[in-house]
Amino acid sequence: MKCNYSKPQSLFRWLLLFNAIWFAIPAFAAGESATVQEILDGNQLYIDGNQARLKQAAQAPQVISTGDSRGQLGFESGAVGRINRQSLLKLGSSCFLLNKGQILISGRQDGCTRSSRMSVRGTNYILQVDENGNADLAVLEGSVQVEATDSKTAPVTVQAGQRLRLSPSGLVLGCRRYFIGSHFSCNSII
């Protein structure tokens, strides 16, 4: 039996078609459920205040929190989230709400803070919220559209290599490039 893989143009066309179809499909980014895939540095990962166990699923509106442990969550969208120590997030119908702490998201999973929504498509990003409600978004790959929940300001698109700082009310405090050589256009949004 002979396999015909000698036509790179056919493979290239197939990849173009696959990407066109993949990005035409609306992003499924609900945050309705998440499954605990890994617990690191102890056992201080909780669902609604009760100690979580591996493969345990949490459903909206349950709260996932950590003490001195970290964890990995698998969202129903197929995305994976690495939640850091001292973090608190609530699952919702359209996104997860990060109240404090830090989470690294890989995949199609929308995130929210008290004042903003991060809409994504196949993106890797880090979202961090401090005790005062200030948010910091760093986009590692792809882009994230940030929209204030009050809808009084225009959405901001943050590209790979950019970092956006938001006040608790959703006001853009700053945007800067953190990778050398990345495209940088944040000056127009401040």
Secondary structure, 3 states (H helix, E strand, C coil): CCCCCCCHHHHHHHHHHHHHHHHHCCCCCCCCEEEEEEEECCCCEEECCEECCCCCEEECCCEEEECCCEEEEEECCCCEEEECCCCEEEECCCCEEEEEEEEEEEECCCEECCCEEEEECCEEEEEEECCCCCEEEEEEECEEEEEECCCCCCCEEEECCEEEEECCCCCEEEEEECCCCCCCCHHHHC
